[in-house]
Amino acid sequence: MLQHPPPQAIPSDLAKVHHRPHRRFGKWRKGILLVAFVTGLLPNTAIGEPFIPKQARSVPASPSYRHLVAQKPLGAEELNTIAVFEKAAQSVVYITNTAVRRDIWSLNTFEVPQGSGSGFIWNRQGHIVTNYHVIYGADSIQVVLDDQSTRDARIVGVDPDHDLAVLQISGKPETLMPLEIGTSQDLRVGQRVLAIGNPFGLDHTLTTGVVSALGRSIKSVNDRTIENAIQTDAAINPGNSGGPLLNSAGELIGVNTQIVSPSGAYAGIGFAVPVDIVKRVVPQLIQYGKVIRPGLGISLIPDSIAARWGIKGLVIAKVLPGSMADKAGLHGLEETKTGRIRLGDVITAIDGEAIRTYDDLARLLDRHNVGDRIKLGIRRSGKEQTLSLKLQAVQ
């Protein structure tokens, strides 16, 4: 509580002032008025603010408001992207898998997360397409659908050579929305593409880009070459693997599978397995659980040994009896009476395209189907020959 200070006695010298002539008192009064005037300009400690004349006080400006403008209509390209995503997203799934491990001390088993990725619904029978490396080593697999329901999945078939796998889930057919399937034959560099997946576990993430290049060759998980891969700059990150790459019509044109990045994150270069390979492989995985490949009916010497021998081409080790190679008259290695090994035929080309390694052979055969007839270039006893041979089914 504020209190006024007690009155103080007037000093004797001030008391004498009242008895001085009026002229000197006038000067003293002017001093008091001057002090009062100055004091009025100083902060008033009792109320915490300085004295400011009314006319000097500024009037606060009224706040200015921005006028709200109605959102402009979306462009045709934006509307198309939205429509494609909203339809295709119903077909994209999130895949997680676990592996069973055993404690070395208690011998008890336990599950550990093995990996995750993306996939998409292939048909109304519940078949899901994804990458082989997404489910590799899994003991149990779960698929999360667009409605956030989770289904257990079983492996129907795998193709490590093309990094593809087919799973199957149960469910009402009418609730499953397969993707529309396109073609990769008529793709052009620069055309718009969309990738949908679950990067870093963020489900149903859409990224867009263009076809950056065509006809790329990439390595699968087992070091086999995948031909005609699609290169794109649409962001593909860990978790996108197995998800669809779509054209602007919402059709599947590839399965996202790899990125090129020193850090493992998006760096502007991603690859997708072309849909024309997918269309050839997936039906076989559904029907047989494996891919029935065209082949010759032979076994080969490893490339490293052939290189050590200084031989250019594929050395036939053995011709399977009754095979197409046998019927065409191909010869493998032979052992002489003295125990020495005699070189058989060496494969040098298919349809005029040179072959140096087993990967070259597999890549060229992958362009054909069982029953196709090819021209096989061989070297026999130092002489080049060409044989006509019908491809057979091999495991």
Summary of the structure (lengths in Angstrom):
residues: 395
radius of gyration: 41.7
end to end distance: 101.1
largest distance: 156.5
contacts: 1128
relative contact order: 0.09
helix: 23%
strand: 36%
